[in-house]
Amino acid sequence: MSESLLYAFYGSLRRGMDNHALYEHELQYQRTVVLRGYALYALADYPYAVKTGDPQDTLVAELYTIPNPQTKQTIHDMELDAGYIFSEEQIAEGKFGIYIFAAPGRDDVRVPGGDWVAYRLALGK
């Protein structure tokens, strides 16, 4: 878990998604960014990102501040329980915590453009 208050979310914690609704009063939205060097993959109900280092791979993420330590811990535990790895990355002007997978699953579907919200909307979900 980050000692910083800064996090980058790209899936179910983005605005309009299920987990965001659970924590929206504890999350302070900063802005939306496109991160280069990450590929996004779909599981049944949520996505995961893999750091590829390839600048052609993009990931749409929302940057947040989480001032409440209990909320940070709850989200951290939820993400680790789902199999994510915590990483701190330099994004824009600071180090942001982001939850990723080490490698893609062999049969997992890659999300074109790296935008989970747009992908879900296109599927009618």
C-alpha positions in Angstrom: 0.0 0.0 0.0 1.2 3.5 -0.8 2.4 5.8 1.9 1.2 8.5 -0.5 -2.5 9.4 -0.8 -2.4 9.2 -4.6 -3.9 6.3 -6.6 -4.6 5.5 -10.3 -7.7 3.4 -10.9 -8.6 2.0 -14.3 -11.4 -0.5 -13.7 -14.2 -1.0 -11.2 -13.1 2.0 -9.1 -13.5 4.5 -11.9 -16.5 6.8 -11.9 -19.7 5.1 -12.9 -18.4 1.6 -12.0 -19.7 -0.6 -9.2 -16.8 -0.3 -6.7 -16.6 3.4 -7.2 -20.2 3.7 -5.9 -19.1 2.0 -2.7 -16.2 4.4 -2.1 -17.1 7.6 -4.0 -17.5 9.7 -0.8 -13.9 8.7 0.2 -12.3 9.3 -3.2 -11.2 12.7 -4.4 -11.1 12.7 -8.2 -8.2 14.7 -9.7 -8.4 14.0 -13.4 -8.4 11.3 -16.1 -5.1 10.4 -17.9 -3.9 8.0 -20.6 -0.9 6.0 -19.4 1.4 4.6 -22.0 3.1 1.2 -21.6 0.2 -0.7 -20.1 -2.2 -3.2 -21.7 -5.7 -3.8 -20.3 -7.4 -7.2 -20.2 -10.9 -8.3 -19.3 -12.0 -10.9 -16.9 -15.7 -11.6 -16.3 -16.6 -8.6 -14.2 -13.4 -6.5 -13.9 -10.2 -5.8 -15.7 -6.5 -5.9 -15.0 -3.6 -4.1 -16.4 -0.1 -5.4 -17.3 2.9 -3.1 -17.5 4.4 -3.7 -21.0 6.7 -0.8 -21.5 5.4 -0.5 -25.1 4.4 3.1 -25.7 1.8 1.9 -28.2 -0.1 0.2 -25.3 -2.4 2.6 -23.5 -4.5 2.6 -20.4 -7.2 5.1 -19.4 -7.0 5.8 -15.6 -8.5 8.2 -13.2 -6.2 9.8 -10.6 -7.5 10.1 -7.1 -6.5 11.2 -3.6 -7.6 8.9 -0.8 -7.2 10.9 2.5 -8.8 8.3 4.8 -6.3 5.6 5.9 -9.0 3.0 6.6 -10.4 3.4 3.0 -6.9 3.0 1.6 -6.5 -0.2 3.6 -9.9 -1.5 2.6 -9.3 -0.9 -1.1 -5.7 -2.4 -0.8 -7.1 -5.5 0.8 -9.8 -5.9 -1.8 -7.3 -5.6 -4.7 -4.8 -8.0 -3.2 -7.5 -10.5 -2.5 -8.5 -10.4 -6.2 -4.9 -11.2 -7.2 -3.5 -7.8 -8.0 0.0 -6.7 -7.3 0.6 -3.2 -5.8 3.0 -1.0 -7.7 4.0 2.7 -7.3 4.5 4.5 -10.6 5.5 8.0 -11.5 2.5 9.5 -13.2 2.4 13.2 -14.0 3.6 15.1 -11.0 3.7 12.3 -8.4 4.0 8.7 -7.4 0.7 7.0 -7.7 -0.3 3.6 -6.4 -1.7 1.3 -9.1 -2.9 -2.4 -8.9 -1.7 -4.6 -11.8 -1.1 -8.2 -12.8 2.4 -9.5 -13.6 1.4 -11.0 -16.9 -1.7 -11.6 -19.0 -3.6 -14.8 -18.9 -3.3 -17.0 -22.0 -7.0 -16.7 -23.0 -7.9 -13.3 -21.5 -9.4 -10.8 -23.8 -7.4 -7.6 -24.5 -9.4 -4.4 -24.2 -8.9 -2.2 -27.3 -7.8 1.3 -26.4 -7.4 0.4 -22.7 -10.6 2.1 -21.6 -12.7 -0.2 -19.3 -15.6 2.2 -19.0 -16.0 2.5 -22.8 -15.5 -1.3 -23.2 -18.3 -2.0 -20.7 -20.6 0.5 -22.3 -20.0 -1.0 -25.7 -21.1 -4.4 -24.2 -24.2 -2.8 -22.8 -23.2 -3.3 -19.2 
